[in-house]
Amino acid sequence: MSPIQNHAQNKAKLISETRRRFEAEYVTDKSDKYDARDVERLQQDDNWVESYLSWRHNIVDETLKMLDESFQWRKEISVNDLNESSIPRWLLEIGVIYLHGYDKEGNKLFWIRVKYHIKDQKTISDKKKLIAFWLERYAKRENGKPVTVMFDLSETGINSIDMDFVRFIINCFKVYYPKYLSKIVIFDMPWLMNAAFKIVKTWLGPEAVSLLKFTSKNEVQDYVSVEYLPPHMGGTDPFKYSYPPLVDDDFQTPLCENGPITSEDETSSKEDIESDGKETLETISNEEQTPLLKKINPTESTSKAEENEKVDSKMKAFKKPLSVFKGPLLHISPAEELYFGNTESGEKKTLIVLTNVTKNIVAFKVRTTAPEKYRVKPSNSSCDPGASVDIVVSPHGGLTVSAQDRFLIMAAEMEQSSGTGPAELTQFWKEVPRNKVMEHRLRCHTVESSKPNTLTLKDNAFNMSDKTSEDICLQLSHLLESNRKLEDQVQRCIWFQQLLLSLTMLLLAFVTSFFYLLYS
């Protein structure tokens, strides 16, 4: 038996023992303290059981205690029934807690804007529900993929220090959502909170202390790229929190060629309605599931070759992306950004090229955070060994491309005997283990005034003189420098205000103690 098989067998035994003992030693006596849905899920979801076991180093006795505490909390706070209506609207509107963006390891960012939190016993219960709502929403969708907690302490005062709330957040990752914590990035912590976070370290335990990352504007970029950091952290993310709707980069099925699709195994006949006679790239194929293969089998029929020649002639309107992400299953080009032309350029479509670098068929599908905004063709198909597929992405109905929009490419190897029709692909994605799926994210970029190296702009889209470009760059440089100086001045003012507040409190404490000793 190989080490891998041995490990899998041991894991299965531990999962089975945990289920059996929890049912016999806990559920029998405390069934009224648990939500029946959690008990049922424990018997069916191996990954859920494994997450508790691994957090307790595969010690079953410790795992059972953790399950007991976690399940009682889940019923007490009604985790399975939490939704938007469970949270006061004002709490969702202020933006103290939300999910947005990714760190450099691809982990979701879980933002906690501490300056918007005021210690208040009347609202602490609702704030805890808000934390649970976001974590449960994320856990059901991602099933074990960790998050990076971003504790943003900028502009934070004494009124925001709430150790009970911090302890609850720590417990969420220690007990209620094991294995979901990648790290805790603490940004711009005031010196007043040094003592408080020494206490936090004791709550985390020695193993988890290494997950605390104390950062300033310079260090935070070691963990999160500037594209996902707000300007006050030295980033370039234009994101501004607002509600409704919920802020969440939830990847969903995009629009097909001629409008939204209702299911992934829907046939492509609906997508080709009224497509005859169009000269755009929206008509380059008769089926949504048919990729544009660059490698053509010489034995294919003449009609197929002629069809592909038409496709190639229409593809000349595009420039192939130059940058390449080299994944284990697919090479994806472009590597990071999809460039879309603006309205004036006359061409807003862009191209994603997938190349299969394995010896098996690779199934792929495309997801986006703005499914109502984009048409993607094909969005769910397969790629033969050594072949390439061109995916056309275009904004739908004149909607505007946003830098906040993201695309997710998902890919997994298929068995040689597997079919690649719509029904087979749908069943394949239902059954494929998550750890066998390759994922790669792309962000969007709209070209406004310069020609990108990759896609979509015509050769003569912009004609700027070298002198004009130099002037603009010089002005921009001066503007950025002025902005940086202004930010530094603001930060110094905030620090000075906090210092004065601290000194005032110390003086007040000293005077109070002095009079107490004087008259006692």
ABEGO torsion letter per residue (X at the ends): XBAAAAAAAAAAAAAAAAAAAAAAAAAAAAAAABBAAAAAAAAABAAAAAAAAAAAGGBAAAAAAAAAAAAAAAAAAGAAABBAAABBAAAAAAGABBBBEBBAAGBBBBBBBAAABBBBAAAAAAAAAAAAAAAAAAAAAAGGBBBBBBBBABGBBAAABBAAAAAAAAAAAAAABBGABABBBBBGBBAAAAAAAAAAAAAAEAAAAAABBBBBAAAAAAABBAAABBAAAGBABABBBBOOBBBBBBBBBBBBAAEBBABAABBAAAAABGABGBABAAAABABAABBBBABBBAABBAAAAAAAAAAAAAAAABBBBABBBBBAABBBOBAABBBBBBAAAGBABBBBBBBBABABBBBBBBBBABAAABBBOBABBBBBBGBBBBBBBBBBGGBBBBAABBBBBBBBBBBAABBABAAAAAAAAAABBAAABBBBBBBBBBBAABBBAABGBBAAABBBBAAAAAAAAAAAAAAAAAAAAAAAAAAAAAAAAAAAAAAAAAAAAAAAAAAAAAAX
